[in-house]
Amino acid sequence: MKKTINSEWVIGLFSMVFPALSGVFVSQASAAPVGIVPYMANCSSCHQPKGQGSSNLAPKLSNRIGKIATFEDGRRYMLSVVFNGMAGRVVVDNMPFLGVMTPLGSLKDEDIAGALNYIMSLQNMPQIKPFTAAEVKAARALPKKSAPQMTIERQKLIAAHGPF
């Protein structure tokens, strides 16, 4: 004997269960830190989900980005890294890294600001001025820099504010 499913029963069950479940998913998504999605999609594979970095691959971002972002030239440098990438040797916390970070200029201004703000939200520092899409847009319009120019920019920042 073949059993059939009452479609009205299925629709009724779905209409009762879906709103309850969708509320759970929406509340979880809205509880996520702003910028976590673009960060996870574009940065976390190298810098790790909480910005702790990977040995021999990518330096940590957590508890560094906040310090850099307190200075206007530091904010410009961070955006410059996003748009120009990095190549060569960098030393962070006495640990050398040799590699390449590709530019991320194909991302939307809001996503870049969000990803930077997500990393800054993980800092053990007082409130830091968040990046805005307008700030990112202004940085996008600047001339591109070569890997040697980026190295010089980093060295100037370290000379002015100490290691980060």
C-alpha positions, 0 to 999 in steps of 0.5 A: 500500500502506497502512502501519500503525504498530505501537502497541506500538513507539510505546508502547515508544519513548514509555516510554523517551524520556518519562522522560528528557525529563521529568527534563530539564524537572523539573530545569530547573524546580527550578533556577529561582529561587523566586518567578520564576513569579509575578513573571514573570506579574504584575510583569515586563511593567512592571518587566521580567524582572530588575527593571530597570524601563521608561523612562516606565512603571515604576521599576526594582526591582533593587538597590532592593528589597533596600535597602528590605527591610532596614528593617521600615518598608520591608518594610511599605511594599513589602507596602503597595504590593503590596496598595494599588498606586501612583498618581501621580508617583514619582522613582527615580534622578532619573527621574520616573515618572507612572502607576498600579500596580494592587493585586495582592491577588488573588495568593496569599500564597505567590506575593507572598512568592515574587515579592518574594523573587525580586526580592531574589535579584537584589540586589548585597547580602548576604543579606536576610531573605526575605518569608514567606507569614505576613508577607504574610498579616498585611499583607493584613489591614491597612486599605487605603490611598489613593494620597495615603496611599501617597505620604505613606508613601513620603515618610516612608520616604525621609525616614527612610532616604534615597532608594531 
